[in-house]
Amino acid sequence: MAVPKRKMSRSNTRSRRANWKATAVSTVACPQCKSPKLPHAACSVCGTYNGRQVLEV
């Protein structure tokens, strides 16, 4: 297992951690009802996917 030879400085640690952040969930507008939905997933409001009804809501 790799072990660091020297202690990492506080500025190096903080600059590395500054780039480790969560990204916002990307949404697209549903072509039928225009509500936001996850891409490549059925709409939870109207139940359509790829122009056809796949869920009963």
Secondary structure, DSSP 8 states (H G I E B T S, - for coil): ----SS---HHHHHHHHHT--------EE-TTT--EE-TTS--TTT-EETTEE-S--
